[in-house]
Amino acid sequence: MYLKNVKNRLNVEECDILSATKARRNKQIRAKEIRVVGEDGNQLGIMSVPEALERAEESGLDLVEVAPNANPPVCKIMDYGKYLYEEKKRAQEAKKRQTQIQVKEVKFRPHTDEHDLLTKVRHIRRFIDDGDRCKVTVFFRGRELAHKDRGQMILDRVVEMLADVAKVEQTSRFEGRTMFMVMAGLSKK
């Protein structure tokens, strides 16, 4: 009943955290004996669940199972709402610390001139310096499909120009009217 009311007040993301933690509390704890940690972090010892619940109710807090796999399980007397809030904050911090690598795409044509090629290679270099991977694509139209070798020459030139900062992660492939490859930065040691 209490969990249902909590879910009504929480948004979807908080419910995911709630279901991910699956921390049993109060009467949901099934062990016969538990190790109890007080709200200040001091161990109160091993006791039965009803005795620990009584102590938690005296202080107006919840009894939350924090280590269910320990022998005996470890429960802490704490405010359950605060515990959920801290779990949510911890998940947000972990998500923030993750770096997201994007795949940028730079498009060429088989007849791309030298200056345009240099400009686009500069863009690829900037993307790779920023830590992103880059998909280099050559588009063919109409009769240009008969000259796939020109597209391969452009991809080879790009690889040659970027050999100092990037390596080919996925070799050139031909799909439909496009030829492409994926480049990534060299690992910094």
C-alpha positions, -999 to 999 in steps of 0.1 A, spaced: 0 0 0 27 24 10 47 16 -22 17 23 -43 13 58 -27 50 65 -32 48 55 -69 19 79 -74 39 108 -61 71 99 -80 78 104 -117 87 76 -140 125 80 -136 122 78 -98 100 47 -102 128 31 -122 153 38 -94 128 25 -69 124 -8 -88 161 -10 -95 171 -7 -59 143 -30 -46 153 -22 -11 130 -39 13 119 -19 42 99 -22 74 75 -52 72 89 -63 38 121 -76 55 118 -114 56 149 -124 76 146 -137 111 176 -118 124 193 -87 110 223 -66 117 210 -31 125 229 1 118 216 33 135 208 65 117 241 80 128 260 50 113 268 31 145 261 -6 147 234 -15 171 240 -52 168 221 -83 156 184 -84 166 151 -96 155 131 -77 129 102 -67 152 127 -54 177 145 -34 150 112 -21 137 102 -9 171 135 11 173 129 26 139 94 36 148 106 52 181 128 75 160 101 81 134 122 65 106 121 34 83 141 2 86 157 -3 52 175 -34 41 208 -21 25 228 -54 22 203 -83 17 231 -108 7 251 -104 38 248 -130 66 228 -118 85 213 -91 62 223 -55 71 194 -30 77 198 7 84 174 30 103 169 59 80 143 81 62 133 60 31 123 91 11 158 106 17 173 72 7 154 73 -27 165 109 -32 202 100 -26 199 70 -50 184 93 -77 212 118 -72 238 91 -74 223 77 -106 223 113 -121 260 118 -112 269 85 -128 250 94 -159 267 128 -160 302 113 -157 296 90 -187 311 105 -219 290 101 -250 309 95 -282 290 107 -312 294 96 -348 297 127 -370 292 123 -408 311 142 -435 298 138 -471 318 139 -503 310 134 -540 332 115 -564 341 149 -581 349 168 -549 377 194 -557 410 197 -538 400 228 -517 367 213 -507 384 181 -498 409 200 -476 381 219 -459 361 188 -451 393 170 -439 398 199 -415 363 194 -402 369 156 -397 402 165 -379 382 188 -355 356 161 -348 383 135 -340 401 160 -318 369 165 -299 368 127 -293 340 118 -317 341 91 -344 335 102 -380 317 85 -408 332 95 -442 306 91 -469 309 94 -507 275 98 -525 271 87 -561 244 99 -585 234 84 -619 263 75 -641 288 82 -613 281 46 -601 303 34 -630 333 51 -614 334 36 -579 372 38 -581 370 76 -578 350 73 -546 376 49 -532 404 73 -542 387 101 -522 384 78 -491 421 68 -495 431 105 -497 412 112 -465 429 83 -447 463 95 -459 456 131 -448 444 120 -414 470 93 -407 486 113 -379 454 117 -358 430 89 -369 427 53 -379 401 35 -399 377 18 -376 355 3 -403 369 -2 -438 351 12 -468 319 -5 -478 294 1 -506 257 2 -498 232 14 -524 245 46 -539 270 54 -510 305 43 -501 315 49 -465 340 42 -438 343 51 -401 373 67 -386 383 71 -349 410 89 -331 443 72 -323 444 60 -287 464 85 -266 491 67 -246 
